[in-house]
Amino acid sequence: MKTDKRTIRRTPLILTAFFLLLLLTGINLGEPTRVLEQAKSICLACIGIG
């Protein structure tokens, strides 16, 4: 039973490209800004200011 090395090596490349596409989509939708805003409000609530 012989395995195809090209299929094994191609899979990580395809997955990496897919995750980079998802990352860029999230950045274009403004998700980093939203996450930072929520983190700031949670931190202020934890110390009793917000």
Distance bins in CASP14 RR format, pairs under 12 A and 6 or more apart:
PFRMAT RR
TARGET T0000
AUTHOR 0000-0000-0000
RMODE 2
METHOD distances of the structure
MODEL  1
2 8 0 0 0 0 0 1 0 0 0 0 0
3 9 0 0 0 0 0 1 0 0 0 0 0
4 10 0 0 0 0 1 0 0 0 0 0 0
4 11 0 0 0 0 0 1 0 0 0 0 0
5 11 0 0 0 0 0 1 0 0 0 0 0
6 13 0 0 0 0 0 1 0 0 0 0 0
6 14 0 0 0 0 0 1 0 0 0 0 0
7 13 0 0 0 0 0 1 0 0 0 0 0
7 14 0 0 0 0 0 1 0 0 0 0 0
8 14 0 0 0 0 0 1 0 0 0 0 0
9 15 0 0 0 0 0 1 0 0 0 0 0
9 16 0 0 0 0 0 1 0 0 0 0 0
10 16 0 0 0 0 0 1 0 0 0 0 0
10 17 0 0 0 0 0 1 0 0 0 0 0
11 17 0 0 0 0 0 1 0 0 0 0 0
11 18 0 0 0 0 0 1 0 0 0 0 0
12 18 0 0 0 0 0 1 0 0 0 0 0
12 19 0 0 0 0 0 1 0 0 0 0 0
13 19 0 0 0 0 0 1 0 0 0 0 0
13 20 0 0 0 0 0 1 0 0 0 0 0
14 20 0 0 0 0 0 1 0 0 0 0 0
14 21 0 0 0 0 0 1 0 0 0 0 0
15 21 0 0 0 0 0 1 0 0 0 0 0
15 22 0 0 0 0 0 1 0 0 0 0 0
16 22 0 0 0 0 0 1 0 0 0 0 0
16 23 0 0 0 0 0 1 0 0 0 0 0
17 23 0 0 0 0 0 1 0 0 0 0 0
17 24 0 0 0 0 0 1 0 0 0 0 0
18 24 0 0 0 0 0 1 0 0 0 0 0
18 25 0 0 0 0 0 1 0 0 0 0 0
19 25 0 0 0 0 0 1 0 0 0 0 0
19 26 0 0 0 0 0 1 0 0 0 0 0
20 26 0 0 0 0 0 1 0 0 0 0 0
20 27 0 0 0 0 0 1 0 0 0 0 0
21 27 0 0 0 0 0 1 0 0 0 0 0
21 28 0 0 0 0 0 1 0 0 0 0 0
22 28 0 0 0 0 0 1 0 0 0 0 0
22 29 0 0 0 0 0 1 0 0 0 0 0
22 31 0 0 0 0 0 1 0 0 0 0 0
23 29 0 0 0 0 0 1 0 0 0 0 0
23 30 0 0 0 0 0 1 0 0 0 0 0
23 31 0 0 0 0 1 0 0 0 0 0 0
23 32 0 0 0 0 0 1 0 0 0 0 0
24 30 0 0 0 0 0 1 0 0 0 0 0
24 31 0 0 0 0 0 1 0 0 0 0 0
24 32 0 0 0 0 0 1 0 0 0 0 0
25 31 0 0 0 0 1 0 0 0 0 0 0
26 32 1 0 0 1 0 0 0 0 0 0 0
26 33 0 0 0 0 0 1 0 0 0 0 0
26 34 0 0 0 0 1 0 0 0 0 0 0
26 35 0 0 0 0 0 1 0 0 0 0 0
27 33 0 0 0 0 1 0 0 0 0 0 0
27 34 0 0 0 0 0 1 0 0 0 0 0
27 35 0 0 0 0 0 1 0 0 0 0 0
29 35 0 0 0 0 0 1 0 0 0 0 0
30 36 0 0 0 0 0 1 0 0 0 0 0
30 37 0 0 0 0 0 1 0 0 0 0 0
31 37 0 0 0 0 0 1 0 0 0 0 0
31 38 0 0 0 0 0 1 0 0 0 0 0
32 38 0 0 0 0 0 1 0 0 0 0 0
32 39 0 0 0 0 0 1 0 0 0 0 0
33 39 0 0 0 0 0 1 0 0 0 0 0
33 40 0 0 0 0 0 1 0 0 0 0 0
34 40 0 0 0 0 0 1 0 0 0 0 0
34 41 0 0 0 0 0 1 0 0 0 0 0
35 41 0 0 0 0 0 1 0 0 0 0 0
35 42 0 0 0 0 0 1 0 0 0 0 0
36 42 0 0 0 0 0 1 0 0 0 0 0
36 43 0 0 0 0 0 1 0 0 0 0 0
37 43 0 0 0 0 0 1 0 0 0 0 0
37 44 0 0 0 0 0 1 0 0 0 0 0
38 44 0 0 0 0 0 1 0 0 0 0 0
38 45 0 0 0 0 0 1 0 0 0 0 0
39 45 0 0 0 0 0 1 0 0 0 0 0
39 46 0 0 0 0 0 1 0 0 0 0 0
40 46 0 0 0 0 0 1 0 0 0 0 0
40 47 0 0 0 0 0 1 0 0 0 0 0
40 49 0 0 0 0 0 1 0 0 0 0 0
40 50 0 0 0 0 1 0 0 0 0 0 0
41 47 0 0 0 0 0 1 0 0 0 0 0
41 48 0 0 0 0 0 1 0 0 0 0 0
41 49 0 0 0 0 0 1 0 0 0 0 0
41 50 1 0 0 1 0 0 0 0 0 0 0
42 48 0 0 0 0 0 1 0 0 0 0 0
42 49 0 0 0 0 0 1 0 0 0 0 0
42 50 0 0 0 0 1 0 0 0 0 0 0
43 49 0 0 0 0 1 0 0 0 0 0 0
43 50 0 0 0 0 1 0 0 0 0 0 0
44 50 1 0 1 0 0 0 0 0 0 0 0
END
